[in-house]
């Protein structure tokens, strides 16, 4: 299968940098996929799970990500997100505490900006918990 260059960059580190056969990511309208020689584009990534397969492996690697951007250009894909974690890196207790804090904040009177921040925090915490539950038993 043909490959392309993939780089997943979070604020605190480069999560992955290497060759890839396919990447599946959560877009605004649902899951989208990119394979080798895809047309150039830039699109938003929603909070959720990115799956990608590297050459020589049958299983997909997984990253639980916050919202961000994906850029395809000249057979290379760059993913820029606030955070990216493998399911085994997720601390379920911390994620549960973050979800509880976000729920409490959503129940209080807030400005529109604070509401959107709280909603994004809750979405990220829920994605982390779901990713941990789905891949780590």
SEDRENVEX-485583 format. One record per residue: x, y, z of N, C-alpha, C in turn; residue number from 1. Coordinates in steps of 0.1 Angstrom, whole numbers. Atoms other than C-alpha are relative to their C-alpha. Example, Ala and Ser with C-alpha at 12.3 -4.5 7.8 and 13.67 -1.06 7.14 Angstrom:
REM SEDRENVEX-485583
+--------+---------+-------+---------+----------+-------+--------+---------+-------+-----+
! n_east ! n_north !  n_up ! ca_east ! ca_north ! ca_up ! c_east ! c_north !  c_up !   k !
+--------+---------+-------+---------+----------+-------+--------+---------+-------+-----+
!      9 !     -12 !     0 !     123 !      -45 !    78 !      9 !      12 !     0 !   1 !
!     -9 !     -11 !     0 !     137 !      -11 !    71 !     -8 !      11 !     8 !   2 !
+--------+---------+-------+---------+----------+-------+--------+---------+-------+-----+
REM end
This chain:
REM SEDRENVEX-485583
+--------+---------+-------+---------+----------+-------+--------+---------+-------+-----+
! n_east ! n_north !  n_up ! ca_east ! ca_north ! ca_up ! c_east ! c_north !  c_up !   k !
+--------+---------+-------+---------+----------+-------+--------+---------+-------+-----+
!      8 !     -12 !     0 !       0 !        0 !     0 !      9 !      12 !     0 !   1 !
!     -7 !     -12 !     1 !      12 !       35 !    -8 !      0 !       7 !    14 !   2 !
!     -1 !      -7 !   -13 !      23 !       57 !    21 !      2 !      15 !    -2 !   3 !
!     -2 !     -15 !     0 !      25 !       94 !    30 !      7 !       3 !    14 !   4 !
!     -7 !      -5 !   -13 !      44 !      114 !    57 !    -11 !       5 !     9 !   5 !
!     10 !      -4 !   -10 !      23 !      119 !    89 !      8 !       6 !    12 !   6 !
!     -6 !      -6 !   -12 !      32 !      143 !   117 !    -12 !       5 !     9 !   7 !
!     10 !      -4 !    -9 !       9 !      146 !   147 !      7 !       8 !    11 !   8 !
!     -7 !      -9 !   -10 !      19 !      176 !   169 !    -10 !       5 !    10 !   9 !
!      8 !      -6 !   -11 !       4 !      185 !   203 !      8 !      11 !     6 !  10 !
!     -7 !     -11 !    -6 !      13 !      215 !   224 !     13 !      -4 !     7 !  11 !
!    -11 !       4 !    -9 !      37 !      196 !   246 !     10 !     -10 !    -7 !  12 !
!     -9 !      10 !     6 !      53 !      171 !   221 !     -5 !      -3 !   -14 !  13 !
!      3 !       6 !    13 !      54 !      155 !   187 !     -5 !     -14 !     3 !  14 !
!      5 !      13 !    -4 !      31 !      125 !   192 !      4 !     -11 !   -10 !  15 !
!     -4 !       9 !    10 !      40 !      108 !   159 !      6 !       7 !   -12 !  16 !
!     -7 !      -5 !    12 !      64 !      115 !   130 !      5 !     -11 !    -8 !  17 !
!     -5 !      11 !     8 !      68 !       90 !   103 !    -10 !      -4 !   -12 !  18 !
!      8 !       4 !    11 !      52 !       71 !    74 !    -13 !      -6 !     4 !  19 !
!     13 !       4 !    -3 !      16 !       62 !    73 !     -8 !      -5 !   -12 !  20 !
!      8 !       4 !    11 !      -9 !       43 !    51 !    -13 !       6 !    -1 !  21 !
!     14 !      -6 !    -1 !     -42 !       58 !    63 !     -1 !       6 !    13 !  22 !
!      4 !      -7 !   -12 !     -54 !       82 !    89 !    -15 !       3 !     0 !  23 !
!     14 !      -2 !    -1 !     -90 !       83 !   101 !     -2 !      10 !    12 !  24 !
!      1 !     -10 !   -11 !    -100 !      114 !   122 !    -15 !       5 !     0 !  25 !
!     14 !      -5 !    -2 !    -132 !      130 !   136 !      0 !      14 !    -6 !  26 !
!      2 !     -13 !     6 !    -143 !      159 !   114 !    -13 !       6 !     4 !  27 !
!     12 !      -7 !    -3 !    -171 !      183 !   117 !    -13 !      -8 !    -4 !  28 !
!     12 !       8 !     5 !    -195 !      161 !    97 !      1 !     -15 !     2 !  29 !
!     -2 !      14 !    -2 !    -182 !      128 !   110 !     14 !      -4 !    -3 !  30 !
!    -14 !       5 !     2 !    -152 !      106 !   105 !      4 !       2 !   -15 !  31 !
!     -5 !      -2 !    13 !    -130 !      114 !    75 !     13 !      -8 !     0 !  32 !
!    -12 !       7 !     2 !    -100 !       95 !    61 !      9 !       6 !   -11 !  33 !
!    -10 !      -4 !    10 !     -68 !      104 !    42 !      9 !     -11 !    -3 !  34 !
!    -10 !      10 !     4 !     -47 !       81 !    22 !     10 !       7 !    -9 !  35 !
!    -11 !      -6 !     8 !     -16 !       86 !     0 !     -6 !       7 !   -12 !  36 !
!      3 !      -8 !    12 !     -18 !      112 !   -28 !    -14 !       6 !     1 !  37 !
!     13 !      -7 !    -2 !     -49 !      128 !   -13 !      2 !      15 !    -5 !  38 !
!      0 !     -14 !     5 !     -58 !      162 !   -27 !      3 !       9 !    12 !  39 !
!     -4 !      -9 !   -10 !     -45 !      192 !    -8 !    -13 !       6 !     7 !  40 !
!     12 !      -5 !    -7 !     -69 !      204 !    19 !      5 !       4 !    14 !  41 !
!     -1 !      -4 !   -14 !     -71 !      220 !    54 !    -13 !      -2 !     6 !  42 !
!     13 !       1 !    -6 !     -99 !      210 !    77 !      2 !      -1 !    16 !  43 !
!      0 !       0 !   -15 !    -108 !      211 !   114 !     -2 !     -15 !     5 !  44 !
!      2 !      13 !    -7 !    -105 !      181 !   137 !     -8 !       3 !    13 !  45 !
!      8 !      -1 !   -13 !    -130 !      176 !   165 !      6 !      -8 !    11 !  46 !
!     -5 !       8 !   -11 !    -123 !      162 !   199 !     -5 !     -14 !    -2 !  47 !
!      4 !      14 !     2 !    -122 !      125 !   197 !     13 !      -9 !    -2 !  48 !
!    -10 !      10 !     2 !    -101 !       96 !   184 !      5 !       0 !   -14 !  49 !
!     -6 !       1 !    13 !     -76 !       95 !   156 !      6 !     -14 !    -1 !  50 !
!     -6 !      13 !     3 !     -66 !       61 !   141 !      8 !       1 !   -12 !  51 !
!     -9 !       0 !    12 !     -37 !       56 !   118 !      8 !     -13 !    -1 !  52 !
!     -7 !      13 !     1 !     -19 !       26 !   104 !     13 !       3 !    -7 !  53 !
!    -13 !      -2 !     6 !      18 !       25 !    97 !      4 !     -12 !    -8 !  54 !
!     -4 !      11 !     8 !      35 !        3 !    71 !      5 !     -12 !     8 !  55 !
!     -5 !      12 !    -6 !      41 !      -33 !    82 !     -9 !      -4 !    12 !  56 !
!      8 !       3 !   -11 !      14 !      -32 !   109 !    -14 !      -3 !    -4 !  57 !
!     14 !       3 !     4 !     -21 !      -47 !   107 !    -10 !       9 !     9 !  58 !
!      9 !      -8 !    -9 !     -36 !      -28 !   137 !      3 !      15 !    -2 !  59 !
!     -1 !     -15 !     0 !     -43 !        9 !   138 !      6 !       4 !    14 !  60 !
!     -4 !      -7 !   -12 !     -25 !       31 !   163 !    -11 !      10 !     3 !  61 !
!     11 !      -8 !    -4 !     -48 !       53 !   183 !      5 !      12 !     8 !  62 !
!     -3 !     -12 !    -8 !     -46 !       89 !   197 !    -13 !       6 !     3 !  63 !
!     11 !      -7 !    -5 !     -72 !      106 !   218 !      4 !      15 !    -1 !  64 !
!     -5 !     -14 !     2 !     -70 !      143 !   207 !    -11 !      10 !     3 !  65 !
!      9 !     -11 !    -2 !     -85 !      176 !   214 !     -3 !       6 !   -14 !  66 !
!      2 !      -6 !    13 !     -97 !      199 !   186 !     12 !       6 !    -6 !  67 !
!    -12 !      -6 !     7 !     -73 !      212 !   160 !     -2 !       0 !   -15 !  68 !
!      0 !      -1 !    14 !     -64 !      213 !   124 !      8 !     -12 !    -7 !  69 !
!     -7 !      10 !     8 !     -53 !      188 !    97 !      2 !       6 !   -13 !  70 !
!     -4 !      -6 !    13 !     -34 !      199 !    66 !      6 !     -11 !    -8 !  71 !
!     -5 !      10 !     9 !     -28 !      177 !    36 !      7 !       8 !   -11 !  72 !
!     -7 !      -8 !    11 !      -1 !      190 !    11 !     12 !      -9 !    -5 !  73 !
!    -11 !       7 !     6 !      22 !      172 !   -13 !      3 !     -14 !     7 !  74 !
!     -2 !      13 !    -6 !      17 !      137 !     1 !      5 !       0 !    14 !  75 !
!     -3 !      -1 !   -14 !      22 !      148 !    37 !    -12 !       6 !     7 !  76 !
!     11 !      -4 !    -9 !      -3 !      152 !    65 !      6 !       6 !    13 !  77 !
!     -3 !      -6 !   -13 !       2 !      175 !    95 !    -12 !       2 !     8 !  78 !
!     11 !      -1 !    -9 !     -21 !      173 !   124 !      5 !       9 !    12 !  79 !
!     -3 !      -9 !   -11 !     -20 !      202 !   149 !    -11 !       0 !    10 !  80 !
!     10 !       1 !   -10 !     -39 !      196 !   181 !      5 !       5 !    14 !  81 !
!     -4 !      -5 !   -14 !     -39 !      210 !   217 !      6 !     -11 !     8 !  82 !
!     -5 !      12 !    -8 !     -34 !      175 !   232 !     -2 !     -13 !    -8 !  83 !
!      1 !      13 !     7 !     -28 !      140 !   219 !      6 !     -10 !    10 !  84 !
!     -4 !      10 !    -9 !     -26 !      109 !   241 !     -3 !     -14 !    -5 !  85 !
!      4 !      14 !     2 !     -24 !       72 !   236 !     -9 !      -5 !    11 !  86 !
!      9 !       5 !   -11 !     -51 !       53 !   255 !      7 !      -4 !    13 !  87 !
!     -7 !       5 !   -12 !     -25 !       37 !   278 !      6 !      12 !     8 !  88 !
!     -6 !     -11 !    -7 !     -12 !       72 !   288 !    -11 !       8 !     8 !  89 !
!     11 !      -8 !    -6 !     -46 !       85 !   300 !     -2 !      -5 !    15 !  90 !
!      3 !       2 !   -15 !     -51 !       88 !   338 !    -15 !       1 !     1 !  91 !
!     15 !       0 !    -1 !     -88 !       78 !   342 !     -5 !       9 !    12 !  92 !
!      4 !      -8 !   -12 !     -90 !       94 !   377 !      1 !      15 !    -3 !  93 !
!     -2 !     -14 !     3 !     -77 !      127 !   364 !    -11 !       5 !   -10 !  94 !
!     10 !      -3 !    10 !    -100 !      126 !   334 !    -14 !       1 !     6 !  95 !
!     13 !       0 !    -7 !    -130 !      118 !   357 !     -2 !      13 !     8 !  96 !
!      0 !     -12 !    -7 !    -121 !      147 !   379 !     -2 !      13 !    -9 !  97 !
!      2 !     -11 !    10 !    -119 !      171 !   349 !    -14 !       0 !    -5 !  98 !
!     14 !       1 !     5 !    -153 !      159 !   337 !     -9 !       6 !    11 !  99 !
!      8 !      -5 !   -11 !    -168 !      166 !   371 !      1 !      15 !     2 ! 100 !
!     -3 !     -15 !    -1 !    -152 !      201 !   373 !     -8 !       7 !   -11 ! 101 !
!      7 !      -6 !    11 !    -166 !      209 !   338 !    -15 !       0 !     2 ! 102 !
!     15 !       1 !    -2 !    -201 !      197 !   347 !     -4 !      10 !    10 ! 103 !
!      4 !     -10 !   -10 !    -201 !      219 !   378 !      1 !      14 !    -5 ! 104 !
!     -1 !     -13 !     5 !    -189 !      249 !   359 !    -11 !       3 !   -10 ! 105 !
!     11 !      -2 !    10 !    -216 !      243 !   332 !    -13 !       4 !     8 ! 106 !
!     13 !      -3 !    -8 !    -243 !      245 !   360 !      0 !      14 !     6 ! 107 !
!     -1 !     -13 !    -6 !    -230 !      279 !   372 !     -3 !      11 !   -11 ! 108 !
!      2 !     -12 !     9 !    -238 !      313 !   356 !     14 !       4 !    -6 ! 109 !
!    -13 !      -3 !     6 !    -210 !      320 !   331 !     -3 !       9 !   -12 ! 110 !
!      0 !      -7 !    13 !    -202 !      343 !   302 !     -1 !     -10 !   -11 ! 111 !
!      1 !       9 !    12 !    -206 !      329 !   267 !     14 !      -7 !    -2 ! 112 !
!    -13 !       5 !     2 !    -168 !      325 !   265 !      3 !     -11 !    10 ! 113 !
!     -2 !      10 !   -10 !    -166 !      306 !   298 !     -8 !     -12 !    -2 ! 114 !
!      8 !      11 !     4 !    -195 !      284 !   287 !      7 !      -9 !   -10 ! 115 !
!     -6 !       7 !    11 !    -177 !      274 !   255 !     13 !      -7 !     5 ! 116 !
!    -12 !       6 !    -6 !    -145 !      267 !   275 !     -4 !     -12 !     8 ! 117 !
!      5 !      11 !    -8 !    -164 !      245 !   300 !     -5 !     -11 !    -9 ! 118 !
!      5 !      10 !     9 !    -181 !      227 !   272 !     11 !      -8 !    -7 ! 119 !
!    -12 !       6 !     7 !    -148 !      220 !   254 !      8 !      -9 !    10 ! 120 !
!     -6 !       8 !   -10 !    -133 !      208 !   287 !     -7 !     -13 !     3 ! 121 !
!      8 !      12 !    -2 !    -161 !      184 !   292 !      1 !     -10 !   -11 ! 122 !
!     -1 !       8 !    12 !    -159 !      171 !   256 !     14 !      -7 !     0 ! 123 !
!    -14 !       6 !     0 !    -121 !      165 !   260 !      0 !     -11 !    11 ! 124 !
!      0 !      10 !   -11 !    -126 !      147 !   294 !     -8 !     -12 !    -4 ! 125 !
!      8 !      11 !     4 !    -153 !      125 !   280 !      7 !      -8 !   -11 ! 126 !
!     -8 !       7 !    11 !    -132 !      116 !   249 !     11 !      -8 !     6 ! 127 !
!    -11 !       8 !    -7 !    -103 !      106 !   272 !     -6 !     -12 !     7 ! 128 !
!      6 !      12 !    -8 !    -126 !       84 !   294 !     -4 !     -11 !   -10 ! 129 !
!      5 !       9 !    10 !    -142 !       68 !   263 !     12 !      -8 !    -6 ! 130 !
!    -11 !       6 !     6 !    -108 !       61 !   247 !      7 !     -10 !    10 ! 131 !
!     -6 !       9 !   -10 !     -94 !       46 !   279 !     -8 !     -12 !     2 ! 132 !
!      9 !      11 !    -1 !    -125 !       24 !   283 !      1 !      -9 !   -12 ! 133 !
!      1 !       8 !    12 !    -125 !       13 !   247 !     13 !      -9 !    -3 ! 134 !
!    -13 !       7 !     4 !     -88 !        3 !   243 !      7 !      -7 !    12 ! 135 !
!     -6 !       5 !   -12 !     -77 !       -5 !   279 !    -10 !      -8 !     8 ! 136 !
!     10 !       7 !    -8 !     -95 !      -33 !   296 !      6 !      -6 !    13 ! 137 !
+--------+---------+-------+---------+----------+-------+--------+---------+-------+-----+
REM end
